[in-house]
């Protein structure tokens, strides 16, 4: 069995679990760590585990088989939760959980193409059934389009130079993860004696992965659906790992919790906008010092949550 440490586990369990014997949805079940903990905490709870990565899903199924019919799985993108619930005739959930980003299991498999420290093809697909790979993306985009992706999704200051050099080198040779990492590193970190807080290829690899999997687009879609998926009193929990995701979630929470937006001098409300959800985390919850030491992945994690009114 793979060694798997769920991020912010105590905090997730405290917020995600709202009702004994309730129905919960883990929209990014991954290797099943959070779901396993909830099923152990509540012997009557039921969980729907969703993931678009079939490899992760198979591991989760094996790991959680002791819980029998209390957990069932669907391989799909979490943006389709509303359709899944309708097709399976499921009730609204007592809790939703989305642990966003990439898992250590996916990073450590060089063949998946996510890591700049392991040799592998430029794949980067969470779901192997989609046609778009990072290699195809680089091939099909113009230098300008590639630079925009690297800048917008990676917040990389040297995006134009990186995009130009990637396209130039891709015409000379077939790129893989290590070759791409070397190209980026020469631009971002020409002085190897200078220490950097993160690997020079981190931001560009993040940008290519986000674009390949349409991660931010999918996040925005599920956020639009969230209020309709929850029972009254239910909680939805998100764990993000970079500022782009966190900003989108924070803006959605602000919109849900704002209520009436009419000018104060209006005698009565005409906007018909009502609070749908209550913000449970005015400030994002982050990992404590002990967890950050034990699980480095948790250092960048931010947890936000809401309650259905």
SVG drawing of the C-alpha trace seen along z (x, -y; Angstrom):
<svg xmlns="http://www.w3.org/2000/svg" viewBox="-39 -57 67 62">
<polyline fill="none" stroke="black" stroke-width="0.4" points="0.0,0.0 1.3,-3.5 2.2,-5.8 -0.4,-8.5 -0.8,-11.5 -4.0,-13.5 -3.5,-17.2 -5.2,-19.1 -6.9,-15.9 -8.1,-17.1 -9.5,-20.3 -11.2,-18.6 -12.9,-16.1 -14.1,-18.8 -15.7,-20.9 -16.7,-18.3 -18.6,-16.0 -21.9,-17.7 -24.4,-14.9 -24.0,-11.4 -25.1,-8.9 -25.0,-11.6 -24.2,-11.4 -20.9,-13.0 -19.1,-13.6 -15.3,-13.5 -14.9,-15.3 -11.2,-14.5 -11.0,-11.2 -7.4,-10.5 -5.9,-7.8 -8.8,-7.9 -7.2,-9.4 -9.9,-11.9 -12.7,-9.6 -11.2,-6.8 -11.0,-9.0 -14.6,-10.1 -15.9,-6.6 -13.9,-5.5 -15.2,-8.5 -18.9,-7.9 -19.8,-4.2 -23.1,-5.2 -21.8,-7.7 -21.9,-7.1 -19.4,-8.6 -19.4,-9.1 -15.7,-9.2 -15.1,-10.9 -11.7,-11.2 -10.8,-11.6 -7.5,-9.7 -8.2,-5.9 -4.9,-4.9 -5.7,-6.8 -9.3,-5.5 -8.1,-1.9 -5.8,-2.4 -8.7,-4.1 -11.0,-1.2 -8.5,1.3 -7.7,-0.9 -11.4,-1.4 -12.8,2.0 -13.3,2.8 -16.2,0.2 -18.2,2.1 -21.2,0.4 -20.8,-2.6 -18.5,-4.1 -18.9,-3.9 -16.8,-5.4 -17.2,-7.2 -14.4,-8.0 -15.3,-11.5 -14.4,-15.1 -15.8,-16.9 -17.3,-19.5 -20.0,-16.9 -21.1,-16.2 -24.6,-17.6 -25.1,-15.2 -23.7,-12.3 -26.1,-12.9 -29.0,-13.2 -28.1,-10.0 -27.6,-8.0 -30.7,-9.6 -28.6,-10.7 -29.9,-13.2 -28.2,-16.5 -25.0,-16.1 -24.4,-16.8 -20.8,-17.7 -18.6,-18.3 -14.8,-18.1 -12.4,-19.2 -8.6,-18.6 -7.3,-20.4 -3.9,-20.1 -1.7,-17.2 -0.8,-14.3 2.6,-13.0 1.6,-9.7 1.1,-11.4 4.3,-13.5 6.5,-10.4 5.4,-8.6 7.7,-9.9 5.6,-8.4 2.8,-10.8 5.0,-13.8 4.1,-16.0 7.5,-16.2 10.5,-18.4 12.8,-16.1 11.9,-12.8 12.4,-11.8 9.2,-11.3 7.0,-12.3 5.3,-15.7 1.9,-14.2 0.5,-15.9 -3.0,-14.6 -5.0,-13.8 -7.4,-11.8 -5.6,-9.7 -8.8,-9.6 -8.6,-13.2 -6.7,-14.0 -4.9,-17.1 -1.3,-16.6 1.2,-19.2 3.3,-18.2 0.3,-18.8 -0.3,-22.1 3.3,-23.3 3.2,-22.1 -0.2,-23.8 0.1,-27.1 1.9,-30.2 4.7,-31.7 2.3,-34.5 -0.4,-32.0 2.1,-29.9 3.6,-33.0 0.1,-34.0 -0.5,-30.6 2.8,-30.6 2.2,-34.1 -1.5,-33.7 -1.4,-30.2 2.1,-30.2 2.5,-33.9 6.0,-33.6 7.7,-37.0 9.9,-35.6 7.0,-34.0 7.8,-35.5 11.5,-34.4 10.5,-30.9 7.8,-30.5 10.1,-31.6 12.9,-29.2 10.5,-26.3 9.1,-26.8 12.6,-27.2 14.0,-24.1 10.8,-22.0 11.6,-22.5 15.0,-21.0 14.2,-18.0 11.5,-16.1 11.1,-17.5 10.6,-15.5 10.2,-16.7 13.9,-16.9 14.8,-18.7 12.0,-21.2 13.1,-21.7 16.7,-22.5 15.4,-25.0 13.4,-26.9 16.1,-26.7 18.7,-28.4 16.3,-31.4 14.9,-31.6 18.1,-30.7 21.2,-31.5 23.3,-32.1 23.4,-28.6 25.2,-30.0 22.1,-32.0 19.6,-30.2 15.9,-30.1 13.0,-29.4 11.4,-27.1 12.7,-25.1 13.0,-27.4 10.7,-25.2 7.9,-25.1 5.8,-27.9 6.0,-26.9 5.2,-23.2 2.2,-24.4 1.0,-26.5 1.2,-23.7 -0.6,-21.3 -3.4,-23.7 -3.9,-24.4 -3.7,-20.8 -6.4,-19.8 -8.4,-23.0 -8.2,-23.1 -9.3,-26.6 -12.1,-26.3 -13.4,-23.2 -13.1,-24.8 -15.2,-27.8 -17.9,-25.4 -18.2,-23.4 -18.3,-26.5 -21.3,-27.7 -23.1,-24.4 -22.1,-24.2 -25.2,-25.8 -27.5,-23.4 -25.6,-20.3 -25.9,-20.9 -28.6,-20.3 -29.4,-23.1 -26.7,-23.0 -24.2,-21.1 -20.6,-22.2 -18.4,-22.5 -14.6,-22.4 -11.9,-23.3 -8.2,-22.8 -6.1,-24.8 -2.4,-24.9 -1.7,-28.1 -2.9,-31.6 -4.9,-31.2 -7.2,-28.6 -7.5,-30.3 -8.5,-33.6 -11.2,-32.0 -12.6,-30.2 -12.4,-33.4 -14.3,-35.4 -17.0,-32.8 -17.4,-32.8 -17.7,-36.6 -20.4,-36.4 -22.4,-33.7 -22.3,-35.5 -22.9,-39.0 -26.7,-39.1 -28.5,-42.2 -26.4,-44.6 -29.0,-47.3 -27.9,-50.9 -28.6,-51.7 -31.1,-54.4 -33.4,-52.0 -36.6,-51.6 -36.7,-47.9 -34.6,-45.2 -35.0,-45.0 -31.9,-42.9 -33.5,-39.7 -30.0,-38.6 -30.0,-36.6 -27.2,-35.0 -26.9,-31.4 -24.0,-30.3 -22.3,-31.3 -18.5,-31.7 -17.0,-29.3 -13.4,-30.5 -13.1,-34.2 -9.3,-33.6 -8.0,-30.5 -6.9,-27.6 -3.2,-26.6 -1.1,-23.7 0.5,-24.0 4.3,-23.8 4.2,-20.1 2.2,-19.0 4.3,-21.2 7.4,-19.3 5.8,-15.9 4.1,-16.6 5.9,-19.2 2.9,-19.2 0.8,-20.8 2.9,-23.9 1.1,-25.6 -2.4,-24.3 -5.2,-26.7 -8.6,-25.5 -11.8,-27.5 -15.3,-26.3 -18.9,-27.4 -22.2,-26.3 -25.5,-26.1 -28.1,-28.4"/>
</svg>
